[in-house]
Amino acid sequence: MARVLAFSYAEGIVIILGFALPLSGVIWLATRGQTFTKLRFLLANREVGALIGAMSAAAAWIWAPALFVSAEKAYTQGWVGVFWFVAPNVACLVIFAFFATRLRTLFPEGFTLSGYMKERYSRRVQTTYLVAFIGLATCSFAVQLLAGASILSALTGIRYDVLTIILASIPVGYSLYSGFKGSMVSDALQLAMIYIVGAIVIPWAIFEGGGFDTVLKGLYGKTGTFSDMFAGDGLTATLAFGIPVTIGLLSGPFGDQSFWQRAFAIRKASVGKAFVLAAFVFGIVPLALSLLGFLAAGMGLQAENPSRVNLEIVATLLPGWVTILFVYLLLSGLVSTLDSNLSAISSLAGHDIAGRYQVQGDSTDVREFSWFSRGAMVLLVVGGITIANIPGLTILYLFLFYGTLRASTLLPTVITLLKKDVSEVGMFWGIIASITVGLPIFAYGNIYRILPLIIGGSLFAVLASGIIVLAASRFEKNSQRRCALSKDAP
């Protein structure tokens, strides 16, 4: 991958500044002069339209490693791997559209899903959601830094730890003053960057690599053995990758305050439309990038690092300066997720946690809520940088942790939004059981590559909480019925 490692330390700094400074400048121009209120800072006054909301949700769903995963799966597992990466990603946003609309109807003036759980159940149920949401935001922030800094360090020679600080500084710099509106503007700009880079680089690489005939040759992966989803290597990919990833991805937006925040910020009538549109806006990105993986497989490229095969194929076929465009592609996916994490945790702290201390964080008294909201952003940056610099830590370990956290709240959230009589006890202990049992099983299976434990752990994490909620709700309902009958008995 010699041509990929083409930038000096100084050139790398200039390239990053060339991305960060214009982005921050545009956000400042778009948000300057706005009245600082809780509603504006956390939810952009609930005035976000369907198109901007869709672009923002799509950008928030494009995390940095995902820009490389689709090409890697195309290269290593052919169309089977791409299907299991793209289809659940798209489906989850379409499904989420219904539930986002439902929550907005039930809780039209809300700020967070965890806030609704407090209103509906209790403070301790709210606490389980806060733990899951804050844990996810922190680990997601660290994953972006870990993945982004690793790749950029390989490209530029800049020290990894220095890059984690630089990358974290980009979104927090504008998020502290612009709030959620700044995140929306950032998302739209970065999604446009991803589309522009893809429209330039992908067709050019395909042309230089022999055209679509070469892409078609690579449809079954580099080994040519992934032709059937339910047989041979294709079946192995379906079981080991497809099922766990589908469970994790379908639970993704349900367990992430970033998406509930958008549900509360988009105009009420446009919530469903925005998320359905976001699904297709997002889907184009991994599908397009997967073409580079198919191309590499069709050419017989022996990738030094399959997780960066898109970079390697571009470096092999196109001029060295094109790699700069890939740096901007990576930064766009990275920063859009980082600022979404910052906005999400600011709403959790500025509304839920501030509310626990009886802080009057409304539109007439903003100073107290501001301390919680902005302070949480700073703490997230410090925590994310610290975690990303833990020696030996990998993306896999972080993904396992926060993937289980968000899976544990999937069915309790769905049940809450669909049913009236739901057990508070079942909600609390169901989520606790999913986290404390499902996570160790799933993690152990992945670390030691034990397929039954991988599947079993992921299924337990997502199903146990729902089963316990339904069982406890049924038990309480029967108990109430028996109690009523005993009172009526002579």
PyMOL commands that set and color helices and strands:
alter all, ss='L'
color gray80, all
select helices_A, chain A and resi 9-31+38-46+50-61+66-106+113-120+123-156+160-208+212-217+232-250+253-255+257-265+268-299+306-317+322-356+367-388+395-408+410-418+424-447+451-488
alter helices_A, ss='H'
color red, helices_A
deselect
rebuild
show_as cartoon
